[in-house]
Amino acid sequence: MLAAALQVDSIDLVQCHDMEFAASLDQVVHEALPAMEEARGQGRVAHVGITGLPLAVIDYVVNAYDGGPIDSILSYCCYTLNNTGLTEYLPRWRHAGIGVIQGGATSM
C-alpha cells in the first residue's frame, strides 16, 4: 500500500524507527518486523532496517528477531567525539551482514 501511495513499484529500505518508544519490544520483534518481512516477501520492500538511540535496545531486537535478515541499523549520537559506544557493537553487526548508518555525528 505504501509503495502504491508513493507511486513506485517498491521501496528500497523501510525501517522500524525509534524502537525504544514502542509500547513493547516484543511488539517490534513479533509484529512490526514480521509485517515488514511480509512486504519484502511480496516484493514491495527490498531491505528491512531498524533505528534507535539505545544500542542495547537495537542489539536486543537484532538478537531476538528470528525472521528474515535485518539489513540496516540507523543509530545516532553513538559514534562521536563524546560517545564511541557504537564500536562495541559494530563487529558483531558487521559479522551478521548488517549495514550501519551513523546519524547525529555532531551529537545533534
ABEGO torsion letter per residue (X at the ends): XAAAAAGBABBABBBBBGAAABABAAAAAAAAAAAAAAAAAAGABABBBBBEABAAAAAAAAAABABBBBABBBBBGABBAABAAAAAAAAAAAAAGBBBBBBGAAGX
